[in-house]
Amino acid sequence: MLNVGLTGGMGAGKSTVARFLAQNGAVIIDSDTLARDVVAPGTDGIAAIVAAFGSEAVGADGALDRAAIARLVFGDAEARSRLEAIIHPRVRARARELTEAAPADAIVVQDVPLLAEVGLASTFDVVVVVTADMETRLQRLADRGVEREAATARIRAQAAEETRLKIADIVIDNSGDLADTESTVSRLWHDRLLVFEARKRRGEVVGLPGPVEVVEYDPEWPRRFDRLAARLRYLLGDDVQRIEHIGSTSVPGQAAKDVIDVQMTVTDLAVADGFAERLTAAGFPLIPIRHDTPKPFAPDRRDWEKRMHVGVDPADRSHIHVRREGSQGAYFATAMRDFLRAHPHERDQYTAVKRDIAARAHDVADYARIKEPWFDQVWKRVAPWAQASTLDGGRA
């Protein structure tokens, strides 16, 4: 099963995208519908609202009086929080029930308008954000009978577009023709979501195809890491000490393979063995790499033990290196990263080395083998710098 979060601002066309996903076979869970269901007459939700806000919150028929409740919470943050504390947990519980009832190979899409606002992005395998330009959104709302001034105010009351885009794995621009959006959703479904779901369900490990491609630095890499780190922290909690962005994609301006390398440190690798099945079930299967290559300055193989998982999203590749906190392997990874960040000339030299080796290597394994001696040489410059510096990488 693949769990997809779908969100977007008012008028962006999120419901349209949900409809197209449903036509392709997605199981749609609409949070707005659930929010109405959990406070229907006779439910414990409506009883909780009456207890919190009084009988004026319901009509003569026992149904929630939405106009009345809007008046009661408008401009009152504490009242709004009380209302949300009643509705949101019940919506999430019902969404879990519906998800668990879906087929094992389902792609479950939860339509959550306030996904960014309530901080739920890390609970989903994939987050899809639907966007549209402001004028298009205002026109769509006008077509629904919402006056421009009121529509503008309602849009501004939601999360800023930048906030939604920070949590997005996929962005669908729904400003144009419906046929274009339908085609985009179809490609997303067949090329990414179906593949991701099957790989996740099977725990299927797919290596990088050869030959190696080294691409220019992508400013999106840090954001992709942030999204991945939040997901891993949600899955593993305090089992992990640190989650850091390492490797070439963590160095601004550095050309690299389009793979996000993550280092997670644990108190002991037995902890990593304990959560391996959890990570595999979440779409990060374990692969049989148990050590990094020992370096001359620390030849004991035990200093380089690790566990390694790989993400199976076909459009967002990731390698997750789990190392013991304080190990030589963990130190080497962060020292190399910080040295290259601090020395643009060294970074550029490394880029030249990577491109040369990529042109000669048959595949990723060959690429890594040929590149290994370079690390031994550059460490002679990294070591004294690292010893004189305070190394403190980005943490999650």
C-alpha positions in Angstrom: 0.0 0.0 0.0 1.1 3.5 -0.8 -0.1 6.4 1.4 -0.4 9.7 -0.5 -1.2 13.1 1.0 -2.9 15.5 -1.4 -3.2 19.2 -0.6 -3.5 22.6 -2.2 -4.8 26.1 -1.6 -8.4 27.1 -2.2 -9.2 27.3 -5.9 -6.1 25.4 -6.9 -8.1 22.4 -8.2 -7.2 19.8 -5.6 -10.6 18.1 -6.0 -10.1 17.9 -9.7 -6.7 16.1 -9.2 -8.4 13.8 -6.7 -11.1 12.9 -9.3 -8.4 12.1 -11.9 -6.5 10.0 -9.4 -9.7 8.1 -8.5 -10.3 7.5 -12.2 -6.9 5.8 -12.4 -7.8 3.6 -9.4 -6.8 5.5 -6.2 -8.8 5.0 -3.0 -9.7 8.6 -2.1 -10.3 9.6 1.5 -11.7 13.2 1.7 -10.9 14.9 5.0 -13.6 17.5 4.4 -16.2 14.7 4.1 -14.9 13.0 7.2 -15.0 16.3 9.1 -18.7 16.5 8.4 -19.2 12.8 9.2 -17.6 12.8 12.6 -19.9 15.6 13.9 -23.1 14.2 12.3 -26.2 14.0 14.5 -25.9 11.3 17.1 -22.1 11.1 17.1 -19.8 11.6 20.0 -18.3 14.4 18.0 -21.4 16.5 18.0 -21.9 15.7 21.7 -18.4 17.0 22.4 -19.1 20.2 20.5 -22.3 20.8 22.5 -20.4 20.3 25.7 -17.7 22.7 24.6 -19.8 25.4 22.9 -23.3 25.0 24.1 -26.6 24.1 22.4 -26.4 27.1 20.2 -23.8 25.2 18.1 -26.5 22.9 16.8 -29.8 23.4 15.0 -33.2 22.1 15.8 -32.5 18.9 13.8 -29.5 18.1 16.0 -27.0 18.9 13.1 -24.1 21.2 13.5 -25.0 24.8 12.8 -22.0 25.7 10.7 -22.8 29.4 10.6 -23.2 29.5 14.4 -20.0 27.7 15.1 -18.2 29.9 12.6 -19.4 32.9 14.6 -18.3 31.3 17.9 -14.8 30.7 16.8 -14.2 33.6 14.5 -11.3 35.7 15.8 -11.0 33.5 18.9 -7.9 31.4 18.7 -8.6 29.5 21.9 -12.1 28.6 20.7 -10.8 27.5 17.3 -8.3 25.3 19.0 -11.0 23.7 21.1 -13.0 23.0 18.0 -10.0 21.5 16.2 -9.2 19.3 19.2 -12.6 17.8 18.8 -12.7 17.3 15.0 -9.1 16.6 14.0 -8.4 13.5 16.1 -11.7 12.0 15.0 -10.9 12.7 11.4 -7.5 11.1 11.7 -8.9 8.0 13.5 -11.6 7.5 10.8 -9.0 8.0 8.0 -6.8 5.3 9.6 -9.8 3.0 9.7 -10.5 3.5 6.0 -6.9 3.1 5.1 -6.6 -0.2 7.0 -9.7 -1.4 5.2 -8.2 -0.7 1.7 -6.6 -3.6 -0.3 -3.0 -4.4 0.4 -1.9 -3.1 -3.0 -4.0 0.1 -2.9 -2.8 3.6 -3.5 -4.7 5.5 -0.8 -4.9 9.3 -1.4 -5.9 11.4 1.6 -7.3 14.8 0.4 -6.2 17.0 3.3 -6.7 20.8 2.7 -4.8 21.8 5.8 -2.0 19.2 5.5 0.8 21.8 5.7 -0.9 23.7 8.5 -1.4 20.7 10.8 2.0 19.2 10.2 1.0 15.8 8.7 3.4 15.6 5.8 5.8 13.2 7.5 3.0 10.6 7.9 2.7 10.1 4.2 4.9 8.2 1.7 4.3 10.9 -0.9 2.9 14.4 -0.7 1.2 15.9 -3.8 0.7 19.7 -3.8 -1.7 21.2 -6.3 -1.0 24.8 -7.4 -2.5 27.4 -9.7 -1.8 31.1 -10.2 -3.8 33.5 -8.0 -6.0 34.9 -10.8 -7.1 31.4 -11.8 -7.9 30.6 -8.2 -9.9 33.7 -7.6 -11.9 33.1 -10.8 -12.7 29.6 -9.8 -13.9 30.8 -6.4 -16.0 33.5 -8.1 -17.6 30.8 -10.3 -18.7 29.2 -7.0 -20.3 32.5 -5.8 -17.5 33.7 -3.6 -16.8 37.4 -3.9 -13.3 38.4 -4.8 -12.6 40.2 -1.6 -13.8 37.3 0.5 -12.0 34.8 -1.7 -8.7 36.7 -1.3 -9.1 36.8 2.5 -9.8 33.1 2.7 -6.8 32.3 0.5 -4.6 34.5 2.7 -5.9 32.8 5.8 -4.4 29.5 4.6 -0.8 28.5 4.6 1.4 30.4 2.3 2.1 28.6 -1.0 5.8 28.5 0.0 4.9 26.5 3.1 3.1 23.9 1.0 5.8 23.6 -1.6 8.4 22.9 1.2 6.6 19.6 2.0 5.9 18.6 -1.6 7.3 15.5 -3.3 5.2 16.2 -6.4 3.8 19.6 -7.6 1.0 19.7 -10.1 0.3 23.0 -11.7 -3.4 23.1 -12.4 -3.6 26.6 -13.9 -4.2 25.4 -17.4 -6.4 23.1 -19.5 -8.1 20.2 -17.7 -6.8 17.8 -20.4 -3.3 18.8 -19.5 -3.9 18.2 -15.8 -5.5 14.8 -16.6 -2.5 13.8 -18.7 -0.1 14.9 -15.9 -2.0 12.9 -13.3 -2.0 9.8 -15.6 1.8 10.0 -16.1 2.2 10.4 -12.3 0.0 7.4 -11.7 1.7 5.0 -14.1 5.3 6.2 -14.0 5.7 6.9 -10.3 2.9 5.9 -7.9 2.2 2.4 -9.3 5.9 1.7 -9.4 6.5 3.1 -5.9 3.6 1.1 -4.4 4.8 -2.2 -6.0 8.4 -1.8 -4.9 7.4 -0.7 -1.4 4.9 -3.7 -0.9 7.5 -6.2 -2.2 10.5 -4.6 -0.4 12.1 -4.5 -3.8 15.6 -3.2 -4.0 16.4 -1.5 -7.3 20.0 -0.3 -7.9 21.1 2.7 -9.9 21.4 1.8 -13.5 24.7 2.3 -15.2 26.5 4.1 -16.6 26.8 6.7 -13.8 25.4 10.2 -14.5 26.8 13.1 -12.6 24.5 16.1 -12.8 24.9 19.8 -11.9 24.0 20.8 -8.3 20.2 21.0 -7.8 19.0 23.7 -5.3 16.1 21.3 -4.5 18.4 18.7 -2.9 18.4 20.3 0.6 14.6 20.5 0.6 14.4 16.9 -0.5 16.6 16.0 2.4 14.5 18.0 4.8 11.4 16.2 3.7 13.1 12.8 3.9 14.6 13.5 7.3 11.2 14.5 8.7 9.7 11.2 7.3 12.5 9.1 8.9 12.2 10.9 12.2 8.4 10.2 12.2 9.1 6.5 11.5 11.9 6.0 14.0 11.6 8.7 16.7 14.2 8.5 19.4 15.7 5.3 18.1 17.9 7.6 16.0 20.4 10.0 17.5 21.1 12.2 14.5 19.8 12.5 10.9 22.2 14.4 8.6 22.6 15.2 5.0 25.9 13.9 3.7 27.5 13.1 0.4 27.8 15.3 -2.6 24.2 16.4 -2.7 24.8 18.0 0.7 27.6 20.3 -0.6 26.3 23.5 -2.3 27.6 23.8 -5.8 28.8 20.2 -5.9 27.9 18.1 -9.0 26.6 14.7 -8.0 24.5 11.6 -8.8 20.9 12.6 -8.2 20.7 10.6 -5.0 20.1 12.0 -1.5 22.6 10.5 1.0 21.4 10.5 4.6 23.4 9.5 7.6 21.5 8.3 10.7 23.5 7.6 13.8 22.4 5.1 16.6 23.8 4.2 19.9 24.5 0.7 18.7 23.9 -1.1 15.4 21.6 -3.5 17.3 19.2 -0.6 17.4 19.4 -0.4 13.6 18.8 -4.1 13.3 15.7 -3.6 15.5 14.1 -1.1 13.2 15.2 -2.6 9.9 11.8 -4.2 9.2 10.0 -1.0 10.0 12.1 0.9 7.5 11.7 -1.8 4.9 7.9 -1.8 5.3 7.9 2.0 4.8 9.7 1.8 1.5 13.3 1.8 2.6 14.5 -1.8 2.2 17.8 -3.0 3.8 20.6 -4.0 1.4 23.5 -6.4 2.2 26.2 -3.7 2.7 27.6 -4.1 6.2 30.7 -2.0 6.1 32.3 1.1 4.5 35.8 0.6 3.1 38.3 1.1 5.9 40.6 4.0 5.5 44.4 3.9 6.2 44.0 6.2 9.2 41.6 3.7 10.9 42.2 0.2 9.4 40.0 -1.7 11.9 37.0 -2.9 9.9 34.8 -2.7 13.1 35.2 1.1 13.0 33.4 1.1 9.6 30.4 -1.1 10.3 27.0 0.2 9.2 23.6 -0.8 7.9 22.3 0.6 4.6 18.8 1.1 3.4 17.6 2.5 0.0 14.5 4.4 -0.9 12.4 2.9 -3.6 10.6 5.9 -4.9 11.6 5.8 -8.6 11.7 9.6 -8.9 13.4 10.5 -5.5 16.3 8.2 -4.9 17.9 8.0 -1.5 20.6 6.1 0.3 20.4 5.8 4.1 23.6 5.0 5.9 23.1 3.9 9.5 26.2 4.2 11.6 27.1 4.0 15.2 27.4 7.4 16.9 31.0 8.4 17.3 32.3 5.7 14.8 35.0 6.5 12.3 32.6 6.0 9.5 30.2 8.6 10.9 33.0 11.1 11.5 34.6 10.6 8.1 31.2 11.3 6.3 30.6 14.6 8.1 34.3 15.7 8.0 34.4 15.2 4.2 31.1 17.1 3.8 32.1 20.0 5.9 35.6 20.2 4.3 34.1 20.4 0.8 31.6 23.0 2.0 34.3 25.1 3.4 36.7 24.8 0.5 35.1 25.6 -2.9 38.4 24.9 -4.7 38.5 21.4 -3.3 34.9 20.9 -4.2 35.6 21.9 -7.8 38.5 19.5 -7.9 36.3 16.7 -6.6 33.7 17.6 -9.3 36.4 17.1 -12.0 37.4 13.8 -10.4 33.8 12.6 -10.3 33.1 13.5 -13.9 36.3 11.8 -15.1 35.5 8.6 -13.2 31.9 8.6 -14.3 33.0 8.7 -17.9 35.2 5.6 -17.3 33.0 3.5 -14.9 30.7 0.8 -16.1 28.2 1.1 -13.2 27.8 2.5 -9.7 29.9 -0.2 -8.1 32.7 0.4 -10.5 32.4 4.1 -10.0 32.7 3.7 -6.2 35.7 1.4 -6.5 37.7 3.7 -8.8 36.9 6.7 -6.7 38.1 5.2 -3.4 41.9 6.1 -3.7 40.9 9.8 -4.1 39.4 9.7 -0.5 42.7 8.4 0.8 44.6 11.3 -0.8 42.3 14.1 0.1 42.0 12.9 3.7 45.6 14.1 4.2 44.2 17.6 3.8 40.9 17.0 5.5 42.3 15.5 8.8 44.3 18.6 10.0 41.5 20.9 9.0 38.9 18.8 10.8 40.9 18.5 14.0 41.2 22.3 14.1 37.5 22.9 13.3 34.3 22.4 15.2 32.3 20.1 13.0 28.6 20.3 13.7 26.4 19.2 10.7 22.8 19.8 10.0 20.6 17.8 12.2 17.0 16.7 12.1 
